[in-house]
Amino acid sequence: MAFDHKGEPGEERTREAKARQIRLTDVLRGPFDVKSVALTGLFVLAVFYTMYFMRAMLLPIVLALLLSYLLAPLVRLFAYIRINAAFGAAIVLLSLVGALVYGISRLADPVTGWLEKAPYSLHQIEQKIMPLKKPMEKVAQASGEIEKLTTSPEAHAQTVVVKRNALAEAFLTQTPEFIASAVVMMILLYFLLAYDGVFLAKITRAIPRLADKKRAVSIVREIELQISRYLLTITLINIGLGTAVGVAVYFLGLRNPIMWGAFVALLNFVPYLGALTGIICITLGALLSFDSLGYAMLIPASYLVLATLEGNFVTPLVLGRSLTLNPVVILIALAFWGWMWGISGMILAVPILAAFKIFCDHIEPMAPISELMS
């Protein structure tokens, strides 16, 4: 009996330890299983690596999908007036290519002129901002004298650097890849427009229950409609901003207002960073075009006012809260897609983000993600 009384506390501790072990095992085997989280993390990293490695193939596919959402209403309009979808898609694509070729041909000369004058233009800008540089030059001169005192004579050895034209080299290396991607994108876009609804019909055939079929069709159509409406609205807003900036700089006397308007409209697809880049570029253009520094500053100021009105009033009023995205999420998306796919990724970041948010809105388990993005 003595042994039993002495052993009870030890047995109780053993039983408690076993119970805690069982509970810990249950937690690890539950929804937050460590192995499951680790495997999910590895899977996500593998997906990101694949997207980065296959960007040359994925970019045309993503762009074709987004353009299909934007242009599908036009093809359906042709179908409504009894024009076959294949011919309607061909008409839409030919019109798109024609508009792009015309726009590029109109903008090629002014863009080439600005690029050719770039080395001389930088010297001009330096001369115009010389009054602002004098205080900075004194500081730089003092720091240079300190550096001379602390630098050994051996550090003054001359080195020969062979300079290459980076712009021409990039043009020669990137042009074939760009042309191939554009051709693949156009072909895929044509088939997506010409065979609109084929994939949805196949999905509905694969679903057994009639109620599930109706729900799937409703969700897909609603997602398509909202994405198409969003892309069309954003495109029209950007064209409107570009037109407003072009008209403003025309009346202020800046050369090539059509080029600046098109430049602003394209950059506005990249929120925040696009406007910042546009203001810097249009400021440089104004400094080259006008002798008066104060008058030159009117041009970036007008652009800033118009961009502020568009970003704070026009876009939220037109899109509403349901399609207005969180600025923090937008900046994260810009950084991520810019790292993944470069400049093209930054242009596509917000449309991809908006499409994903619309998808989350219609899938009940993913509704919290959509709320975080709003």
C-alpha positions in Angstrom: 0.0 0.0 0.0 2.8 2.4 0.8 4.2 2.0 -2.6 0.9 2.8 -4.2 0.5 6.0 -2.1 4.0 7.1 -2.9 3.5 6.3 -6.6 0.3 8.2 -7.2 1.8 11.6 -7.8 4.3 10.1 -10.3 1.5 8.3 -12.1 -0.6 11.4 -12.2 2.3 13.4 -13.7 2.8 10.6 -16.2 -0.8 10.6 -17.2 -0.9 14.5 -17.5 2.3 14.4 -19.7 0.7 11.7 -21.9 -2.5 13.8 -22.2 -0.5 16.9 -23.1 1.4 14.9 -25.7 -1.9 13.6 -27.2 -3.3 17.2 -27.3 -0.1 18.5 -29.0 -0.3 15.6 -31.5 -3.9 16.5 -32.3 -3.0 20.1 -32.9 -0.2 19.2 -35.2 -2.5 16.9 -37.1 -5.2 19.5 -37.3 -5.8 22.3 -39.8 -2.5 24.0 -38.7 -0.3 21.0 -39.2 3.3 22.1 -39.3 4.0 19.7 -42.1 1.1 21.0 -44.0 2.2 24.7 -43.6 5.7 23.7 -44.7 4.5 21.9 -47.7 2.2 24.8 -48.6 5.1 27.3 -48.3 7.3 25.2 -50.5 4.4 24.9 -53.0 3.9 28.7 -53.1 7.7 29.2 -53.5 7.7 26.7 -56.4 4.8 28.5 -58.0 6.6 31.9 -57.8 9.8 30.4 -59.1 7.9 28.9 -62.0 6.2 32.2 -62.8 9.5 34.0 -62.7 11.3 31.4 -64.9 8.4 31.1 -67.4 7.7 34.9 -67.6 8.4 34.9 -71.4 5.5 32.5 -71.9 3.2 33.6 -69.1 3.2 37.3 -69.9 1.5 36.9 -73.3 -1.1 34.5 -71.8 -2.0 36.9 -68.9 -2.1 39.9 -71.3 -4.3 37.9 -73.8 -6.7 36.9 -71.0 -7.1 40.5 -69.7 -7.5 41.9 -73.2 -10.1 39.2 -73.9 -12.2 40.5 -70.9 -11.8 44.0 -72.3 -12.7 43.2 -75.9 -15.3 40.4 -75.5 -18.2 42.9 -75.3 -17.4 44.2 -78.7 -17.4 40.6 -80.2 -20.7 39.9 -78.5 -22.0 43.1 -80.0 -21.1 41.9 -83.4 -22.7 38.6 -82.6 -25.9 40.5 -81.7 -26.1 42.0 -85.1 -25.6 38.6 -86.7 -21.9 38.7 -87.4 -20.1 35.4 -86.8 -17.8 35.4 -83.7 -14.8 34.4 -85.8 -15.3 37.4 -88.1 -16.1 39.7 -85.2 -12.9 38.7 -83.4 -10.9 39.3 -86.6 -12.4 42.7 -87.0 -11.7 43.7 -83.4 -8.1 42.5 -83.6 -7.4 44.1 -86.9 -8.8 47.4 -85.6 -6.7 47.1 -82.5 -3.5 46.4 -84.5 -4.3 49.2 -86.9 -4.8 51.7 -84.0 -1.5 50.6 -82.4 0.4 50.9 -85.7 -1.1 54.3 -86.4 -0.3 55.5 -82.8 3.3 54.2 -83.0 3.9 55.8 -86.4 2.5 59.2 -85.1 4.7 59.1 -81.9 7.8 57.6 -83.5 9.2 61.0 -84.8 8.8 63.1 -81.6 10.1 60.3 -79.4 13.1 59.8 -81.6 13.7 63.5 -81.6 13.7 63.7 -77.8 16.0 60.7 -77.5 18.5 62.1 -80.0 18.7 65.4 -78.1 19.1 63.6 -74.7 22.9 64.2 -74.3 22.7 67.9 -75.2 19.5 68.3 -73.2 21.1 67.1 -70.0 23.7 69.9 -70.4 21.0 72.4 -71.0 19.1 71.3 -67.9 22.3 71.6 -65.9 22.8 75.2 -67.0 19.2 76.1 -66.1 19.3 74.7 -62.6 22.8 76.1 -61.9 21.5 78.8 -59.4 20.1 75.9 -57.4 23.4 74.0 -57.5 25.8 76.6 -56.2 25.1 75.9 -52.5 25.5 72.2 -53.1 28.8 72.7 -55.1 30.4 74.3 -52.1 29.6 71.3 -49.9 30.8 68.9 -52.7 34.1 70.9 -53.0 34.8 70.7 -49.3 34.1 66.9 -49.3 36.4 66.5 -52.3 39.3 68.2 -50.5 38.8 65.9 -47.5 38.8 62.9 -49.8 42.1 64.0 -51.4 43.7 64.1 -48.1 42.6 60.6 -47.1 43.3 59.0 -50.5 46.6 57.3 -51.2 48.6 58.2 -54.4 48.1 54.7 -55.7 44.4 55.2 -55.9 44.9 57.6 -58.8 45.9 54.9 -61.2 44.0 55.3 -64.5 41.7 52.6 -65.7 40.4 52.1 -69.2 36.7 51.4 -69.5 35.1 50.3 -72.8 31.7 51.9 -73.0 28.9 50.3 -75.0 25.6 51.7 -76.1 23.3 50.1 -73.6 20.1 51.2 -75.4 21.1 49.8 -78.8 22.3 46.5 -77.1 19.0 46.2 -75.2 17.0 46.9 -78.4 18.9 44.2 -80.4 18.5 41.6 -77.7 14.9 42.3 -76.6 13.2 43.0 -79.9 13.0 39.3 -81.2 11.6 38.2 -77.9 9.1 41.0 -77.8 7.9 40.3 -81.4 7.5 36.6 -80.6 5.5 37.3 -77.4 3.3 39.8 -79.3 2.5 37.2 -82.0 1.7 34.5 -79.4 -0.5 37.0 -77.5 -2.4 38.0 -80.6 -3.1 34.4 -81.7 -4.2 33.4 -78.3 -6.4 36.5 -78.0 -8.1 35.8 -81.3 -9.0 32.2 -80.2 -10.2 33.5 -76.8 -12.5 36.0 -78.5 -13.6 33.7 -81.3 -14.5 30.8 -79.0 -16.0 32.8 -76.2 -18.0 30.6 -73.9 -16.6 27.3 -75.1 -14.7 26.6 -71.9 -17.7 27.6 -69.8 -19.9 25.1 -71.7 -17.4 22.4 -71.1 -17.3 23.2 -67.3 -21.1 23.1 -67.1 -21.1 19.7 -68.8 -18.6 18.3 -66.3 -20.8 19.4 -63.3 -23.4 16.8 -62.6 -26.1 18.7 -60.7 -28.4 21.3 -62.4 -28.3 23.7 -59.4 -24.5 23.6 -59.4 -24.4 24.3 -63.1 -26.6 27.4 -62.8 -24.4 28.6 -59.9 -21.2 28.1 -61.8 -22.5 29.9 -64.9 -23.8 32.8 -62.7 -20.4 33.2 -60.9 -18.3 33.0 -64.1 -20.5 35.5 -66.0 -20.5 37.9 -63.0 -16.8 37.7 -62.7 -16.3 38.3 -66.5 -18.7 41.2 -66.4 -17.1 43.0 -63.5 -13.5 42.4 -64.8 -14.5 43.7 -68.2 -16.3 46.7 -66.7 -13.2 47.5 -64.4 -10.7 47.2 -67.3 -12.9 49.3 -69.6 -13.4 52.0 -66.9 -9.8 52.2 -66.0 -8.8 52.4 -69.7 -11.2 55.2 -70.3 -10.1 57.1 -67.1 -6.5 56.8 -68.2 -7.3 58.0 -71.7 -9.2 60.9 -70.2 -6.3 61.9 -68.0 -3.9 61.7 -70.9 -6.2 63.9 -73.0 -6.6 66.4 -70.2 -2.8 66.6 -69.7 -2.2 66.8 -73.4 -4.7 69.7 -73.8 -3.2 71.5 -70.7 0.4 71.3 -72.0 -0.7 72.3 -75.5 -2.2 75.6 -74.2 0.9 76.1 -72.0 3.1 75.8 -75.1 4.9 72.5 -74.7 5.8 70.8 -77.9 4.4 67.3 -78.9 1.3 67.4 -76.6 0.0 64.2 -78.2 3.1 62.3 -77.2 2.9 63.6 -73.6 -0.8 62.7 -73.4 -0.2 59.2 -74.6 2.8 58.9 -72.3 0.7 59.9 -69.3 -2.2 57.6 -70.2 0.2 54.6 -70.4 2.0 55.4 -67.2 -1.3 55.8 -65.3 -1.8 52.1 -65.5 0.9 52.0 -62.8 -0.5 53.8 -59.8 1.7 56.2 -57.8 4.9 55.2 -59.5 3.6 55.9 -62.9 2.5 59.5 -61.9 5.8 60.1 -60.2 7.7 59.0 -63.4 5.5 61.1 -65.6 6.0 64.2 -63.5 9.8 63.8 -63.6 9.8 63.3 -67.4 7.4 66.1 -68.1 9.5 68.4 -65.8 12.6 67.6 -67.8 10.7 68.3 -71.1 9.4 71.6 -69.7 12.9 72.7 -68.6 14.2 72.0 -72.1 11.4 73.9 -73.8 11.3 77.1 -71.8 13.9 79.6 -70.6 12.0 80.7 -67.5 12.3 78.2 -64.7 9.1 79.5 -63.0 7.0 79.1 -66.2 8.4 75.6 -66.9 7.2 74.5 -63.4 3.6 75.3 -64.4 3.6 72.2 -66.6 4.4 69.6 -64.0 2.1 71.5 -61.6 -0.8 71.2 -64.0 -0.1 67.5 -64.4 0.1 67.0 -60.6 -3.3 68.8 -60.1 -5.0 66.7 -62.8 -3.5 63.4 -61.5 -4.6 64.3 -57.9 -8.2 65.0 -59.1 -8.3 61.8 -61.0 -6.8 59.6 -58.2 -8.8 61.1 -55.3 -12.2 62.0 -56.9 -12.8 60.6 -60.4 -11.6 57.0 -60.0 -13.2 56.4 -56.5 -16.5 58.0 -57.7 -16.7 56.0 -60.9 -15.5 52.6 -59.6 -17.1 52.8 -56.1 -15.8 51.2 -52.9 -16.3 47.6 -54.2 -13.5 48.0 -56.8 -11.3 50.5 -55.0 -8.1 48.8 -53.9 -6.1 49.3 -50.7 -3.0 51.5 -51.5 -0.7 49.3 -49.4 -1.9 46.2 -51.3 -1.3 48.1 -54.6 2.3 49.0 -53.6 3.0 45.5 -52.5 1.6 44.2 -55.8 3.7 46.7 -57.8 6.8 45.6 -56.0 6.1 41.9 -56.4 5.1 41.9 -60.1 7.8 44.4 -61.0 10.3 42.0 -59.4 8.7 39.1 -61.2 8.1 40.5 -64.7 9.8 43.9 -64.8 8.0 46.9 -66.4 5.4 44.7 -68.0 4.6 43.2 -64.6 4.1 46.6 -63.0 1.7 47.6 -65.8 -0.3 44.4 -65.3 -0.1 44.4 -61.5 -3.3 46.4 -60.8 -5.5 44.7 -63.4 -4.3 41.3 -62.1 -5.0 42.4 -58.5 -8.4 43.7 -59.4 -9.3 40.5 -61.2 -8.2 38.5 -58.2 -10.3 40.6 -55.9 -13.4 40.2 -58.0 -12.8 36.5 -58.0 -12.5 36.5 -54.2 -15.8 38.5 -53.9 -17.7 35.6 -55.5 -16.1 32.8 -53.6 -17.4 32.7 -50.1 -14.3 31.2 -48.3 -12.1 33.9 -49.9 -14.3 36.8 -48.9 -12.0 37.9 -46.0 -9.1 38.2 -48.5 -11.3 40.5 -50.7 -12.1 42.6 -47.6 -8.4 43.0 -46.8 -7.8 44.2 -50.4 -10.6 46.8 -50.3 
